[in-house]
C-alpha cells in the first residue's frame, strides 16, 4: 500500500500564493483530478505533490507498506507525463523504450516488445522520435508513464495534442492499466482527461482570499 499525505500544503512564488491549506490523504487505488483554468497553477500543484516544486509551507509524506520514503527517493515510485518533460528524440521508439525501462520496470504481464503495439505505433518502432508528430510524441509520454511499474502516476493535461482517435486510445489505456495505483491528473476542464477520477480538487478553492 502506497500513501501520499499532504498537511497544510502551500506553494507561492515571491508574494503570490498558487495554493494554500491543501490537505489530503491518498492511498493506492485513489484517482484524483486537479482542475483549473490555464495559468491557474494546477501544474505547479501537481509538481509540488510529486516533489519537483518544493512546498513553501506545510508538509508532504510518502509511505509504502508503512515505511516512510524520503523525498529525494520518492521519484523512484512515480511516473510523470507532462509537456515540460522532453523525450530523447534522437533515439528510435524501440531505443527510447529500452532506455526508459533500464531505469524503471515495465508493469507485469507486458514485455518491452509489446510497447509500440500497445501505443498503436508498431509501424514506427524503428523511426527516430524526432520525426513523430506531436500527437505521436504525446502517446509515447503517456505510455511511458502509465506502463511503468510504479506506485503513483502524475498526468499533466494528457490529452494535449491528441486527436479524437488518440483520445479514445488514451481512455482505453487508462481503463486497462491504471490498476491499483494513485493517479493524479491535472486538467483545464476537459472531462475526457479525468473521466476515471473519484475525487476532484478545484484549485480555486485553495487560493487565498
ABEGO torsion letter per residue (X at the ends): XBBBBBBGBBBBBEABBABBGBBBBBBBGBBBBBBEBBGAGAAAAAAAAAGABBBABEBBBBBBGGBBBBAAAAAAABBBBBAABBBBAABBAAAAAAAAAAABBBBBGBBAAAAAAAAGAAAAAABBAAABBAAAAAAAAAAAAAABBBABBBBBGAABGBBAAAAAAAAAAAAAAAEBBBBBBBBAGBAAAAAABABBBBAAAABBX
